[in-house]
Every structure is written in structure tokens, then in C-alpha cells.
């Protein structure tokens, strides 16, 4: 038993179905031997495939959660998920800017739910670009988020197109990117890690059909955060996180109407 686990922080929304958001992050941190902290940004009434309502937390409360955690704990890595609004993004960035040293920061730019429901207010995108992306160690867009952030004319439909758009976004942001290709209509779930030094690393697994993928982006980014906190290099962290998320998808729980990632089985 690890009596001094690495401490990691997720700043994200609460998913009442516990498949995504802070619930998925905490399960992932625990499964990977880390101690998870949370700063809640929103409460979301959702199940896989459907978002009913979103209630944002007051930015001051979000700021206070993060501030007191950094004052109390030695945090080894941070992940941001659903931030929802411009004011919340600014509150998060204000705290980060005030720290003597920011630990590795993984930004999952949560914009659209797998159901197609928006999870980010339109005016919040510029706040991401101006305040948070410059602080990132890694940004993890899915295909829709990549398309949106890169301002290209169409969503990538192949690995080559994903790579090209990713390189364009890398040139703009000057930050390492993990491009998640799980929604490409091909037989492999292939992700591309584009690092600031110009190197590229591909991570592939068989594409598993007929599995509800609600929460995979959250879990993947949380696993990378945990692995970095434990001392992995970026390449090793993504490789280990890719294995973790692939196993979680492959052993998904199934109910009558929905399925969910089986993260706890990996404990």
C-alpha cells in the first residue's frame, strides 16, 4: 500500500451519472494510486446521451476551492475539465497566475457532450485562448474540439487530416497536444501526441463498437494527469493512460438502457 500517494487536482463539473466529470476523475485517480482533490465548477444533470440542465458554481466559490487546496496540499498535477463560462475560466486562471509554481497542467477543453449538447458558453473560448492555454502542459481536444479550436472548414475524417489540423493548431498555441481520434470512422482508435519539440507519437487500440463512450475524454485526461504526478514522462504518461482507457472501455458495465466505463474494476 502507498502511504504517501501523489496528490492530484481536478477542476471540473459534477456528472450525476458518475460516468464523466469529477466522479470519473476521482475513480481514475484512485485506480492509479493517487489521492484526488476536486474543485467543482458546475452541477450537471445528465446521463449518457442526454444533458437536461447545468448550474454553474459562482466563480468566487470555484476560486476559493482551488486556493484552499493549494494552501493545504502539495499538488503534483492538475487537470481541468468542464469550466463552462468565461468568468469561471478567469477565476481559475487568476489562481494559477498567483502560484509561485504551477504543477503540470492538463487541459481537457470540454466544449460539447457526446450527446451534442453544448458544455461551454460561446464567449468562453477566447478566455481559454488568452488565459489558460498559455499555462498548459498538454491540451487534449477531441475531433469536434480540434475542429472548433483550429477554425478549419470541416471536421477531420482521417488520421492524416487530424494530424494536419493538429499541426496548424500547435503552431498557433505553441503547446503540446493530444489529438483523440476515437470518433474517426476507422477500425482503430488512434491518438496523436504532438509535442512542442516537433516530435509525434501515435497510440492505437482496436475500436470497440456498441460501447457508450460517455466520460472517456475525462477519464483519459485524468489518467494522464495521474501518471505525470507519479513521475512518468509525457510519452509514457499518455501510453499508460491509453492502456487504462482501452481496458476501461473493454470492460464497460452494461445496464438495460446504458453502459458505463468500468474504472473501479481496474483498482
Secondary structure, DSSP 8 states (H G I E B T S, - for coil): --SS--EEEEEEEEETTSSSHHHHHHHHHHHTT-EEEEEEEEEEEEETTEEEEEEE--HHHHHHHHHHHHHHS-EEEEEE----SHHHHHHHHHHHHHSSS--EEEE----B-TTS-B-S-GGGHHHIIIIIGGG-SEE--BHHHHHHHHT-SS---SHHHHHHHHHHHHHHH-S-EEEE-TTSSSSEEEEEEE-TTS-EEEEEEE---S---TTHHHHHHHHHHHHHHTT--HHHHHHHHHHHHHHHHHT-EE-SS-EE---GGG-
